[in-house]
Amino acid sequence: MTSPVDTPNAVRQDKYYLALPLGQRAPLRVIVDKRNLLANLLLSGLLILLAGVALNTGSAASLSLPATLRALLGDGSPLDTFVIQELRLPRIVAGVVTGGAFALAGCLMQTVARNRLATPGIVGLDNGATAFAVASVVGTGISLAPPAMALTGAAVAAALTFGLTGRIGVRGYRFLVAGIGVGAVFGAITQLMLTRVSIDAANAAYPWTVGSLNARPDHAVLSLSLALLPALLAGIWLTRSLTVLRLSDAVAISLGIAAGRCRMAALSVAVILTGLAVAVAGPVGMVALIGPEFARQLSAKNTVPVVGATLAGAVVMVAADLLGRVLLAPIEIPVGIVTALIGSPLLLWILLNPNARTAP
Amino acid sequence: MRVLTHCLSFGKPRSLIGLWLGLSGLLIAIALLSLLYGAGDVGPARAWQALQDLGAAASYDSEARFVIAELRAPRLWIGLVVGAALGIAGALLQAVTRNPLAEPGLLGVSAGAAFAVTLAILWGADTATLRVSVAQLGALGGCLCVLAAARLQGIGNDPVRLILAGAILSGLLHSLSSLILLYDQYTADEIRFWVVGSLAGRQLDDLAPLFPSLGVAALLTILLARPLAALALGEHVAIGLGHHPRVVRLLVIVVVALLVGGATAAAGPIAFVGLVVPFAARALAGPDIRRTLWLCLPLGPIVVVSADIVSRLVVPPSELPLGVLTALIGAPVLIGVVRGRRLPTF
């Protein structure tokens, strides 16, 4: 007698089972839905296309497509190579990893909280991370690198919000308002620090207050990239438990899933990703709402689109940054403002639409 | 005359009058402190001497006299007006939405006013009077947006979701304002100091254009107190008592817009005062809106003026923005209210 999971051929045709060849109780065994696979392929294609367009567009020099490709491979003219490899490529890479990180964090957090509005930005994580990152930049005596500081800030904000509203995964909107309160305190602290320092230090901290991808520090991008892959794997590993957790704790426990530990793991991943992403790009929190929403529209119903959300977040971030660069050129709109302008109406729609309001 | 006595009557008059007098005394003491202490060189002793000299014709310390009469006194007056306006606006909004969390700063009213002022400056407006009316129109717009959304989709009865809608609207308006500031350097320069929410550098002349609209708002508040108290008992009771709930609600929204728009035009967007002050007033005086309103009158200025004093003293010789301090005071109160058991959960 075998269960359906052990005999993939016996179940529905639109699911594939991927398993590491480690025997019956393989630690990583993933159900892949056909529609999700298609959605992810589509999103990847979109991302590659957008990255190409973003590489090719800009104010510095108008490059032809072959010139762009040559510069990307390193045998174009020195100026072209500089523009592509030193200016635009790092920016796109930063956009891809931050967008993916924000959206993955948002997807995990929404699932854990059973509320589509519960993104790290609303719950105050972004502002916490920003406050700590700004503290490290303006030099208030604490001398950790911005990524580490932002990580600490996100963890502190998460502990505050969830600690103040009771246990993790409280259904309802109450903890969102607590999060708004926590976020307001950290926002005020950021303002406070910015008013105390010299104008130069304040300018250095400026990207952390609006969210921008312009000239981001390499080490922050690197640490986020190093964290993103394990986080994604952890997310994929958690997908099955999370899918069940969306139903109810009783169902999850009767299926042998440690609800508390699973929530804590997902939340920790979300906190780490948000902290590191804020250290790169500042509080671009709306991506954590738009990305998963976008992925959910494309993916199969009743699944937690972890990979799809990551890809969609990267797409949204790169697209928003591109828009910000070309829309009012030569003025550059910080990506945080672009995503806020796109995300706020979406947020309102989710809040007000009775059908869209339910758990993700 | 009978209307007036009705409006001014309370449940337990003596205790409330005692409380009111005590708070007013506290307010006077705080006002005096705000004249004595500041970020500059003029310390309390010199300021006290100069204050005594103000009555006399001759003054020995012209610098202290200047600091008090030209710098600190205008701030004090604006703090008093702004505090009272924001406190009463918060109490009214909370009564009309029957939502203890409804706060002008959180509901998008201040953000609406700020956005309207930004737009007006972008299009070349400059005179103070225009800015006040523009801010009030913006406040009205912000208020109506949130409440319309709430009523349309039936989330009006859900305090926490209403706040969320307001926060989202505020965020949207805020990023639109940032976009304008980015696009237009002149507007950015003009508005940079205004948008933080601060009493610093404001002149008494800035206050004058406020008085007509604030007077209208005060009159309407006195007339609306009784219908609002009736409305707190339920719509049917209010209708039975001869009031018109729809008219009352609309008028309250107008009053809130006048008060918040005026306060925002004078001091920039200041959040959380409209949450903290009515909260404290209700804790002191009970749920009756008339009593709450009376206590908000001294409590609002107490909060704003003492926050302003602290903002000057924490990091001398520079100052903290007032909006930062009110957020630091207000957010814990917000979380406390949300954690309270009486809020319905959804």
Interface residues (C-beta under 8 A of the other chain):
Chain A: L117 I122 L164 T165 G172 Y173 R174 L176 V177 A178 I180 G181 V182 A184 V185 G187 A188 I189 Q191 L192 T195 R196 V210 L328 I331 I333 P334 G336 I337 A340 L341 S344 P345 L347 L348 L351 L352 N353 P354
Chain B: L101 L106 A149 L152 Q153 I155 D158 V160 R161 I163 L164 A165 A167 I168 L169 G171 L172 H174 S175 L176 S178 L179 L182 Y183 V196 A271 F272 V315 S318 E319 L320 P321 G323 V324 L325 A327 L328 G330 A331 P332 L334 I335 V338 R339 L343 T345 F346
